[in-house]
Each structure stands twice: as C-alpha cells, then as structure tokens.
Amino acid sequence: MENKTCEDRIEKELKERIEDFKHALKGDWEYFNDGCSYENFIDWLNSYALAYDDDSHHRAKRLELSYGGPQDYFLFFEDGAIEYHFLDWYDGAKRELYGEDYEIMSEVRDWLDY
C-alpha cells in the first residue's frame, strides 16, 4: 500500500466534508444514512463536530471535526478567510476556501456565530 501525504489526500477529504455540510444545510438527513433524525443544522452539527472554539495559535475560530490520525478542522478568520486543515502523523496540508466551498462554509459560520 502506498503512503500518501496529506497534500495528496486533502482535496478528497475537503470534498467529502463540504458535501456533508452542503446536505446538512439543506436538511437532507437521509444523505447521512445514520438512522438519526435531526431538528436542524445545529442539532446535526452537535453530533458531527467535536468542538467550536477560539484557536489562539491561528487567532481564529476553529471547528474541530476529528482529532488524532487523521485530524481535520476549519478555521474562520476575522477578515472573512476560511481555511481547511488536514493532518496525519507529522504531516499536514491546508487549503484556503474559495467559490462554492467558501459560500457553504460561510453559511456554516453564520449558524455558529448567531
């Protein structure tokens, strides 16, 4: 089995995360096929994400999705920028969001900062 770097894997991981958020924002709970019924987006997010809190290192809000190997999260900066970070055992990659990905995660930020 070939060991891929985080840089090799980040696009696929980001695409899957964005797809999840896209369906959750629409209230399309059947997409998740987990047998759960959610009241709204925040109810779903409470079961999907680990935490949403200040990240003093990056001076941003951090939406933690997984921790360990691999770890991934979104950073929401005061200037409006949004980044996705994917890390796995001493390796990491990040992407600044643009276009539809940015629009979807901006809507997530609106829900989180209500």
C-alpha positions as CSV (number, residue, x, y, z in Angstrom):
1,M,0.0,0.0,0.0
2,E,1.3,3.4,-1.0
3,N,1.6,6.0,1.7
4,K,0.1,9.2,0.5
5,T,1.0,12.6,2.0
6,C,-1.7,14.9,3.4
7,E,-1.1,17.1,0.4
8,D,-2.0,14.1,-1.8
9,R,-5.2,13.4,0.3
10,I,-6.5,16.9,1.2
11,E,-8.6,17.5,-1.9
12,K,-10.6,14.3,-1.4
13,E,-11.0,14.9,2.3
14,L,-12.2,18.5,1.8
15,K,-14.6,17.5,-0.9
16,E,-16.2,14.9,1.4
17,R,-16.5,17.4,4.3
18,I,-18.0,20.1,2.1
19,E,-20.5,17.6,0.7
20,D,-21.6,16.7,4.3
21,F,-22.1,20.3,5.2
22,K,-23.9,21.0,1.9
23,H,-26.5,18.3,2.7
24,A,-26.8,19.2,6.3
25,L,-27.5,22.9,5.5
26,K,-30.3,21.7,3.2
27,G,-31.7,19.5,5.9
28,D,-31.2,16.4,3.8
29,W,-30.8,14.0,6.7
30,E,-31.3,10.9,4.5
31,Y,-28.0,11.6,2.9
32,F,-26.2,10.6,6.1
33,N,-27.9,7.2,6.3
34,D,-27.2,7.1,10.1
35,G,-30.8,6.5,11.1
36,C,-30.9,9.7,13.1
37,S,-33.5,12.4,12.9
38,Y,-32.2,16.0,13.5
39,E,-34.1,19.0,14.5
40,N,-32.0,21.4,12.5
41,F,-28.5,22.1,11.3
42,I,-27.1,22.8,14.8
43,D,-28.6,19.6,16.1
44,W,-26.8,17.7,13.3
45,L,-23.5,19.7,13.9
46,N,-23.5,18.8,17.6
47,S,-23.3,15.1,16.6
48,Y,-20.9,15.7,13.7
49,A,-18.2,18.0,15.1
50,L,-16.0,17.8,18.2
51,A,-15.8,21.4,19.1
52,Y,-16.1,25.0,18.0
53,D,-13.9,27.4,19.9
54,D,-11.2,30.1,19.8
55,D,-7.8,28.9,18.3
56,S,-5.3,31.2,19.9
57,H,-2.4,29.9,17.7
58,H,-4.2,30.9,14.5
59,R,-6.2,33.8,16.0
60,A,-9.4,32.4,14.5
61,K,-12.4,30.3,15.4
62,R,-11.8,26.6,14.9
63,L,-14.4,24.0,14.0
64,E,-12.8,20.7,15.0
65,L,-14.1,17.7,13.1
66,S,-11.7,14.9,14.0
67,Y,-8.6,14.5,16.2
68,G,-5.7,12.1,16.2
69,G,-4.7,10.5,13.0
70,P,-6.1,11.9,10.9
71,Q,-7.2,15.3,12.2
72,D,-9.1,17.9,10.3
73,Y,-10.7,21.2,11.1
74,F,-11.9,24.5,9.6
75,L,-10.5,27.9,10.7
76,F,-12.7,31.0,10.4
77,F,-10.7,34.2,10.5
78,E,-12.0,37.7,11.4
79,D,-11.1,39.1,8.0
80,G,-13.6,36.5,6.4
81,A,-11.0,34.0,5.2
82,I,-11.8,30.3,5.8
83,E,-9.2,27.5,5.7
84,Y,-9.4,23.7,5.9
85,H,-6.6,21.8,7.6
86,F,-5.9,18.1,7.3
87,L,-3.2,16.5,9.4
88,D,-2.0,12.9,9.9
89,W,1.0,11.8,11.9
90,Y,3.7,14.5,11.5
91,D,2.3,15.7,8.2
92,G,-0.2,18.3,7.3
93,A,-1.8,20.3,4.5
94,K,-4.2,23.3,4.3
95,R,-6.4,25.0,1.8
96,E,-7.9,28.4,1.7
97,L,-11.5,28.2,0.6
98,Y,-13.0,29.9,-2.5
99,G,-16.1,29.7,-4.6
100,E,-18.8,27.3,-3.6
101,D,-16.8,25.7,-0.8
102,Y,-16.3,29.2,0.7
103,E,-20.0,30.0,0.3
104,I,-21.1,26.8,2.1
105,M,-18.7,27.2,5.0
106,S,-19.7,30.9,5.3
107,E,-23.2,29.8,5.8
108,V,-21.9,27.4,8.5
109,R,-20.1,30.3,10.2
110,D,-23.3,32.2,10.2
111,W,-25.1,29.4,12.0
112,L,-22.2,29.1,14.5
113,D,-22.0,32.9,15.2
114,Y,-25.7,33.5,15.6
